[in-house]
């Protein structure tokens, strides 16, 4: 296995890092305090060709590999979790799902403008009574001639007020439980659709998160993603991609914690010497570095499986679980290293700690991933070959086919 980035990947990393250093980090304290997601960021991501970084060129993307998506997420979260989250949802949960499951017509209508950055995509699975327990969905979709009528709501949806298109999951036959869930492409402009932002979040305050409401929303049958009853499989496949981006972002947050802590260790002196000279501080720095290196290896291992078109649920789950836990611990240690100043917004580490909690919960709590990993080891769970796999990289030049 080659652990070195290609020349193209190194150029990508430097470009995104420069963008983060110049345009995100200097503004983050203000944006976080105001709970503001500056829309100019979308324009800049589009200008940098990052809205479809790993989408094939024939669908409007840059055609780079899946580990290039990880690089983008890592560098964006080094600036702030909100911007990595936006890319995770737009590309990881929505665009890659369209690439994997969409018809050619759906790809041309929705994926192409999203990959070009002309439209923004989001994902609607979680409900007030259905998080980890997907089968408890209450949203329904009833067939009415050539349409489906959607009723229900979603919550904790990133880009709720920003996205143009949503992949939404609803029951078409509740008696079939998991096998009765279907997926739909819903447009913001469809009558009966509305959204509302959630205020008062612990972290990711500059991210737009909230609720979606469906009141007799009429969705044409052409917007059914996959077949009726395939929604659960589509959701799980989407989460493989979303979790991959979350894990990659966590690697970036660990790096941000290291950078801020190292700078402070050299600035701050106690008992006549830099605090970095104290062994207990060194222990925290060493743990951050170990977490960074281990998480990074797990993420790029999962990315290589994606590049080869192989199922990676187990590997992605492990990367997401461990990287997010390491990031949460690194942020806690960074605050500790900063002492009383770490408790103040004067330094960004208190924001890192607030932001680090959400990824431990969303897209599979640490408890869910713990159970998954144990079941793999015990032989209770195995990965089956998907009938709709992500295309292996490098992508074919002709039209990508399902299957």
VENVENMO-V254346 format. One record per backbone hydrogen bond with DSSP energy under -1.0 kcal/mol. CO is the residue of the C=O (numbers start at 1). NH is the residue of the N-H. If there is no record, write none. Layout:
# VENVENMO-V254346
co | nh
CO | NH
CO | NH
This chain:
# VENVENMO-V254346
co | nh
6 | 10
7 | 11
8 | 12
9 | 13
10 | 14
11 | 15
12 | 16
13 | 17
14 | 18
15 | 19
16 | 20
17 | 21
18 | 22
19 | 23
20 | 24
20 | 25
24 | 27
24 | 28
27 | 31
28 | 32
29 | 33
30 | 34
31 | 36
38 | 41
39 | 43
40 | 44
41 | 45
42 | 46
43 | 47
44 | 48
45 | 50
46 | 49
52 | 55
52 | 62
53 | 64
55 | 63
56 | 59
56 | 61
57 | 60
66 | 70
67 | 71
68 | 72
69 | 73
70 | 74
71 | 75
72 | 76
73 | 77
74 | 78
76 | 79
76 | 80
80 | 84
81 | 85
82 | 86
83 | 87
84 | 88
85 | 89
86 | 90
87 | 91
88 | 93
89 | 94
90 | 95
91 | 96
94 | 98
95 | 99
96 | 100
97 | 101
98 | 102
103 | 107
104 | 108
105 | 109
106 | 110
107 | 112
110 | 114
111 | 115
112 | 116
113 | 118
113 | 119
114 | 117
120 | 164
120 | 165
122 | 167
124 | 169
126 | 155
127 | 130
130 | 127
132 | 134
133 | 136
134 | 137
139 | 171
140 | 151
142 | 149
144 | 147
146 | 221
147 | 144
148 | 219
149 | 142
150 | 217
151 | 140
152 | 214
154 | 212
157 | 160
157 | 210
159 | 163
164 | 188
165 | 122
166 | 186
167 | 124
168 | 184
170 | 182
171 | 141
173 | 176
174 | 177
176 | 179
177 | 180
178 | 181
180 | 172
180 | 173
181 | 231
182 | 170
183 | 225
184 | 168
186 | 166
187 | 190
190 | 193
192 | 215
194 | 213
196 | 211
204 | 207
208 | 159
209 | 198
210 | 157
211 | 196
212 | 154
213 | 194
214 | 152
217 | 150
219 | 148
220 | 223
221 | 224
223 | 185
227 | 230
230 | 234
231 | 235
232 | 236
233 | 237
234 | 238
235 | 239
236 | 240
237 | 241
238 | 242
239 | 243
240 | 244
241 | 245
242 | 246
243 | 247
244 | 248
245 | 249
246 | 250
247 | 251
248 | 252
249 | 253
250 | 254
251 | 255
252 | 256
253 | 257
254 | 258
255 | 259
256 | 260
257 | 261
258 | 262
259 | 263
260 | 264
261 | 265
262 | 266
263 | 267
264 | 268
265 | 276
268 | 275
270 | 273
273 | 270
274 | 277
275 | 278
278 | 282
279 | 283
280 | 284
281 | 285
282 | 286
283 | 287
284 | 288
285 | 289
286 | 290
287 | 291
288 | 292
289 | 293
290 | 294
291 | 295
292 | 296
293 | 297
294 | 298
295 | 299
296 | 300
297 | 301
298 | 302
299 | 303
300 | 304
301 | 305
302 | 306
303 | 307
304 | 308
305 | 310
306 | 309
307 | 393
312 | 316
313 | 317
314 | 318
315 | 319
316 | 320
317 | 321
318 | 322
319 | 323
320 | 324
321 | 325
322 | 326
323 | 327
324 | 328
325 | 329
326 | 330
327 | 331
328 | 332
329 | 333
330 | 334
331 | 335
332 | 336
333 | 337
334 | 338
338 | 341
339 | 342
340 | 343
341 | 344
344 | 347
348 | 352
349 | 353
350 | 354
351 | 355
352 | 356
358 | 361
358 | 362
360 | 366
365 | 369
366 | 370
367 | 371
368 | 372
369 | 373
370 | 374
371 | 375
372 | 376
373 | 377
374 | 378
375 | 380
375 | 381
